[in-house]
Amino acid sequence: ITSDKEFFEKLSQEQTRKFFETAKNYFAENYGETNVAYASVHLDESTPHMHLGIVPMRNGKLSSKVMFNREELKHIQEDLPKY
């Protein structure tokens, strides 16, 4: 999860932290807090970014094809910036 370098250059450290926290909260809220396995922010490269690991469990079963199909990925791309 990231944005372009210019976006982050305009943010303070606190705003950058909030950006990634908000993104993590989006996935926790929409796909389940327990399904978010990890969130790791990397600030040591030219553009800050976050690796987010989600275990796509639904009703006790792995369901990546159901949770993250083409339509759902499109929805995330449109919905996450508004969150």
ABEGO torsion letter per residue (X at the ends): XBBBAAAAAABBAAAAAAAAAAAAAAAAAAAEAAABABBBBBAABABBBBBBBBBBBBGGBBBAAAABBAAAAAAAAAAAAAX
